[in-house]
Amino acid sequence: MAVVLGAAVYDVRYRRIPNWLSVGGVLLGFALNSFLWGWPGFRHSLIGFAVGFFSYLALYMLRAMGAGDVKLMAAVGAIVGLPNWFGIFIVTAIVGGIMALILVTVRKRVKSTFWNVGYILNEMKSGRPAYAGKEELDVHHPKAVGLPHGAVIAVGTLFYLALAAHFAG
């Protein structure tokens, strides 16, 4: 929880997630799982790390995510392993979608956002990156409507863990 909460604070305040926090999370995940379960625990962390990293790397390459978000989800994967990471990923996607809808509604950009979604799908169908033809679709561009995804990851992770604890007990 400390890793994702720290990342959320940094991402909201500075719009970046420091490497020391993500790398610390990865090392914590490997160390904790190795200590508790030995080689199977290390393997569990490695698979969670790899799936988290490469899943978000694909989003980063589409310029839909920042590099800090990639490293944070890799750290989450290293800590919780693949099955829990996938649950966190799903909950984070739902939370992110809700937060994005609230953000575009507050900024009065609902119409342009839906137009952009259609544009993105059309560009994907044609095999072209959407950000190449429309710079506001590049998460790094100043015109982009930004949402600190580190905070979304934190909310999704904490919500998933609370649900998992509730239904496990």
C-alpha positions in Angstrom: 0.0 0.0 0.0 2.9 2.4 0.8 4.3 2.0 -2.8 1.0 2.9 -4.5 0.0 5.6 -2.1 3.5 7.2 -2.4 3.2 7.0 -6.2 -0.3 8.6 -6.1 0.9 11.5 -4.0 3.9 12.1 -6.3 1.9 11.8 -9.5 -0.9 14.2 -8.3 1.6 16.8 -7.1 4.4 16.6 -9.6 2.9 14.6 -12.5 5.7 12.0 -12.3 6.5 8.8 -10.3 10.0 8.7 -9.1 12.2 5.7 -10.1 13.3 5.1 -6.5 9.7 4.4 -5.6 9.1 2.0 -8.5 12.4 0.2 -8.2 12.0 0.0 -4.5 8.6 -1.6 -5.0 10.0 -4.2 -7.5 12.8 -5.1 -5.0 10.4 -5.2 -2.2 8.1 -7.6 -4.2 11.0 -9.9 -5.1 12.5 -9.9 -1.6 9.2 -10.4 0.3 7.9 -13.2 -2.0 11.3 -14.9 -2.0 11.5 -14.7 1.8 8.0 -16.0 2.4 7.8 -18.7 -0.3 11.4 -19.3 -1.6 11.9 -20.0 -5.3 8.2 -20.3 -6.1 7.7 -16.9 -4.5 10.5 -15.4 -6.6 9.0 -16.9 -9.7 5.6 -15.6 -8.7 7.1 -12.1 -8.4 9.0 -12.4 -11.7 5.9 -13.4 -13.7 3.8 -10.6 -12.1 6.6 -8.1 -12.8 6.9 -9.2 -16.4 3.2 -9.2 -17.2 2.7 -5.8 -15.5 5.7 -4.3 -17.3 5.0 -5.6 -20.8 1.3 -4.9 -20.6 1.8 -1.3 -19.7 4.8 -1.0 -22.0 2.4 -1.6 -24.9 0.3 1.3 -23.7 3.4 3.4 -23.3 4.4 2.7 -26.9 1.0 3.9 -28.0 1.6 7.0 -26.0 -1.4 6.3 -23.8 0.6 6.0 -20.6 3.7 7.5 -19.0 6.9 5.6 -18.3 6.4 6.0 -14.5 3.0 4.2 -14.8 4.7 1.3 -16.6 7.3 1.0 -13.8 4.6 1.3 -11.1 2.5 -1.5 -12.5 5.6 -3.6 -12.9 6.3 -3.0 -9.2 2.7 -3.9 -8.3 3.0 -7.1 -10.3 6.2 -8.0 -8.5 4.5 -7.5 -5.1 1.2 -9.3 -5.8 2.0 -11.7 -8.6 0.0 -12.5 -11.8 -3.5 -13.5 -10.6 -3.8 -10.5 -8.2 -2.1 -8.2 -10.7 -4.7 -9.1 -13.3 -7.5 -8.3 -10.8 -5.9 -5.0 -10.0 -5.5 -4.3 -13.7 -9.3 -4.8 -14.3 -10.3 -2.7 -11.3 -7.8 0.0 -12.2 -9.3 0.1 -15.8 -12.8 0.5 -14.4 -11.8 3.1 -11.9 -9.7 4.9 -14.5 -12.7 4.9 -16.9 -15.0 6.4 -14.3 -12.4 9.0 -13.3 -11.8 9.9 -17.0 -15.6 10.3 -17.6 -15.8 12.7 -14.6 -12.8 14.6 -15.8 -14.0 15.1 -19.4 -17.5 16.0 -18.1 -16.1 18.7 -15.7 -13.9 20.1 -18.4 -16.8 20.0 -20.9 -15.0 17.8 -23.3 -17.4 14.9 -23.6 -18.2 15.5 -27.3 -14.6 15.8 -28.4 -13.6 12.8 -26.2 -16.1 10.6 -27.9 -15.0 11.9 -31.3 -11.4 11.1 -30.3 -12.3 7.6 -29.3 -13.8 7.0 -32.7 -10.7 8.5 -34.3 -8.4 6.3 -32.3 -10.4 3.1 -33.2 -10.3 4.1 -36.9 -6.5 4.8 -36.8 -6.0 1.4 -35.0 -8.1 -0.3 -37.7 -5.8 1.3 -40.3 -2.6 0.3 -38.4 -1.6 3.9 -37.7 -0.8 5.4 -34.3 -3.6 7.9 -33.4 -1.1 10.3 -31.8 0.7 10.8 -35.1 -2.3 12.5 -36.7 -3.6 14.3 -33.6 -1.1 15.5 -31.1 -3.6 15.9 -28.3 -3.9 12.1 -28.2 -0.2 11.9 -27.1 -0.2 11.7 -23.3 3.0 13.8 -23.2 1.5 16.7 -25.2 0.4 19.8 -23.4 -3.0 19.8 -25.1 -3.8 16.3 -23.8 -6.4 16.0 -21.1 -4.3 14.3 -18.4 -5.2 12.1 -15.5 -2.5 11.1 -13.0 -2.6 7.4 -13.6 -0.5 6.7 -10.6 -3.4 7.9 -8.5 -5.8 5.7 -10.5 -3.4 2.7 -10.0 -3.4 3.4 -6.2 -7.2 3.6 -6.0 -7.6 0.4 -8.1 -5.0 -1.5 -6.1 -6.5 -0.5 -2.7 -10.0 -1.2 -3.9 -9.0 -4.6 -5.3 -7.1 -5.5 -2.1 -10.1 -4.5 0.1 -12.4 -6.6 -2.1 -10.0 -9.6 -2.0 -9.7 -9.3 1.8 -13.5 -9.1 2.2 -14.3 -12.1 0.1 -11.4 -14.2 1.4 -12.5 -13.9 5.0 
